[in-house]
Amino acid sequence: MEKIPLKTPSCALLKGFHPLTGLLRKLYTLIQNWIATQPKPALTATIIPSRIRFKDAVDYAKKVYHDEALLSAYQKLAAPGVHLFRLAISDALCGPHISDLFHLVRKGEDSLTIRIKATDNVAVAKVLFRFVGADGHLLEEGMGHGFGDRGWWIYTTRHSIDDLPDSLVTITAFDISGNKAIICKYF
C-alpha cells in the first residue's frame, strides 16, 4: 500500500479559497457581533474609587521618571529584574504599616524612648512623633531614627516624663510616595 503525502493548501488558505477559511471568518464575525450586543458591566461604587486610585498611582509612576531624586531613590531600592515603573505603582498603591509600639523609661534618665516597627512594601521614608498635651497644645515634635534592617524606628523625647503627663502621642509613618499610616496612644 502506497502512502499518499498530505498536501496543505497553504496558497489556497492564504488567498481565502479553502472552505475552512470562509467558515472561520464567518465564525469570527458571529462572535464579534455577539460581543458587541452584550451589555457592558456597570460601574459599581467599589470599582470607581479603585480605578481612580490606580490612575493616580500610574500618574505618580510617570512623575517618578521626571524627578531625579525620586528616580534615584527607587533605583537604590529596586531588586534586580524589578521594573521601576511597577515598583512606583506598587508603592503608591500600598501604604506603610505601624506595629509593635514600645515605650521605654531608662533608670536614671528622665526622657522617654519610644520604639516602633514601621514597614512598607518598598521602604518607609520617615517617621514623625508628635506629643500633644491634654489642653491641645503641641508639647514636642520630632523625627524618628531608623535602626536595624527590620523596620525599627526609635525616638527619644527632649522633655522629661513629668512634662508629658496625659499627653497624646501621634506617630505617623510616611513612605516615598507620600502614603502615611497613623497611630495614636495616650501616655
C-alpha positions in Angstrom: 0.0 0.0 0.0 1.4 3.3 -1.0 1.3 6.3 1.3 -0.2 9.4 -0.2 1.5 12.6 1.1 -0.9 15.1 2.7 -0.8 18.4 0.9 -1.5 21.5 2.9 -3.4 24.1 0.9 -1.1 26.9 2.0 -1.6 29.0 -1.0 -5.3 28.5 -1.1 -5.6 29.1 2.6 -3.8 32.4 2.3 -5.9 33.5 -0.6 -9.2 32.6 1.2 -10.3 29.8 -1.2 -10.1 27.0 1.2 -13.6 26.1 2.6 -12.3 26.3 6.3 -11.1 29.8 5.9 -14.6 31.0 5.0 -16.1 29.2 7.9 -13.6 30.6 10.3 -14.2 34.1 9.1 -18.0 33.7 9.5 -17.5 32.3 13.0 -15.2 35.2 13.9 -17.7 37.7 12.6 -20.6 36.0 14.5 -18.5 36.1 17.8 -17.6 39.8 17.3 -21.3 40.7 16.6 -22.4 38.7 19.7 -19.8 40.5 21.9 -20.9 43.9 20.6 -24.5 43.2 21.6 -23.7 42.2 25.2 -24.3 44.9 27.8 -21.2 46.4 29.4 -20.7 45.8 33.1 -22.0 48.5 35.3 -19.5 50.6 37.3 -20.2 50.0 40.9 -19.4 52.1 43.9 -16.3 50.0 44.6 -14.9 49.9 41.1 -14.8 53.7 40.5 -12.6 54.5 43.5 -10.3 51.6 42.7 -9.9 52.9 39.1 -9.2 56.4 40.4 -6.5 55.1 42.9 -4.9 53.1 40.1 -4.9 56.1 37.7 -3.3 58.2 40.5 -0.7 55.5 41.0 0.2 55.4 37.3 0.4 59.2 37.3 2.8 59.1 40.2 4.9 56.4 38.5 5.2 58.7 35.4 6.2 61.6 37.8 9.0 59.4 39.2 10.7 59.3 35.8 10.8 63.1 35.6 12.1 63.6 39.1 15.8 62.8 39.5 15.6 62.5 43.3 12.6 60.0 43.3 14.2 58.1 40.4 17.5 57.6 42.3 15.6 56.6 45.5 13.7 53.9 43.7 16.8 52.7 41.8 18.6 52.2 45.2 15.7 50.1 46.5 14.8 48.1 43.4 15.8 44.5 43.3 17.5 43.1 40.2 14.9 42.5 37.5 12.2 44.7 39.0 11.0 47.5 36.7 11.0 50.9 38.4 7.6 51.8 36.9 5.9 48.8 38.5 7.8 49.4 41.8 6.5 53.0 41.9 2.9 51.9 41.2 3.1 49.3 43.9 4.5 51.9 46.4 1.7 54.4 45.5 -1.0 51.7 46.0 0.3 50.3 49.3 0.9 52.5 52.3 3.1 51.8 55.3 2.1 49.8 58.4 2.9 50.6 62.1 3.1 47.9 64.7 4.9 46.9 67.9 4.7 50.2 69.8 7.0 50.1 72.9 7.8 52.9 75.3 10.8 52.6 77.5 11.9 54.5 80.6 15.5 54.0 81.5 16.8 54.2 85.0 18.5 57.5 85.8 17.0 59.2 82.8 14.0 61.5 82.6 13.4 61.1 78.9 11.0 58.7 77.3 12.2 56.4 74.5 9.6 55.1 72.1 10.4 52.3 69.7 8.0 51.2 66.9 8.1 48.9 63.8 7.1 50.7 60.6 7.2 48.6 57.4 6.2 49.2 53.8 6.2 47.1 50.6 9.1 49.3 49.3 10.5 51.5 52.1 9.5 53.8 54.9 11.0 57.2 54.3 10.4 58.9 57.6 8.5 58.6 60.9 7.2 61.7 62.7 6.5 61.7 66.5 4.1 64.4 67.9 3.3 64.9 71.6 0.1 66.9 72.3 -0.9 67.8 75.9 -4.3 67.4 77.4 -5.1 71.0 76.7 -4.4 70.5 73.0 -1.0 72.3 72.8 1.9 70.8 71.0 4.5 69.8 73.6 7.1 68.2 71.4 7.6 67.0 67.8 10.5 65.3 66.1 11.6 62.8 63.5 12.4 59.2 64.5 15.7 57.5 63.6 15.7 54.1 61.8 17.9 51.4 63.1 18.5 47.9 62.0 17.2 46.3 58.8 13.8 45.2 60.0 11.9 48.5 60.0 12.6 49.6 63.6 12.4 53.3 64.4 13.2 55.0 67.7 12.6 58.4 69.2 13.8 59.9 72.5 12.0 62.8 74.0 13.8 66.1 74.8 11.4 66.8 77.7 11.3 64.8 80.9 8.5 62.3 81.5 7.0 64.7 84.1 6.5 67.3 81.4 4.4 64.9 79.3 1.5 63.9 81.6 -1.6 62.7 79.9 -0.2 63.5 76.6 -1.3 62.0 73.3 1.5 60.8 71.1 0.7 60.6 67.4 3.2 58.5 65.3 3.0 59.0 61.5 5.0 56.8 59.1 5.5 58.0 55.5 6.6 56.1 52.5 8.4 57.5 49.5 5.2 58.1 47.5 3.6 60.1 50.4 1.3 57.5 51.8 1.0 57.5 55.5 0.0 55.4 58.5 -1.0 57.0 61.8 -1.2 55.5 65.3 -2.2 57.4 68.4 -1.7 56.5 72.1 -2.1 58.2 75.4 0.8 58.2 77.9 
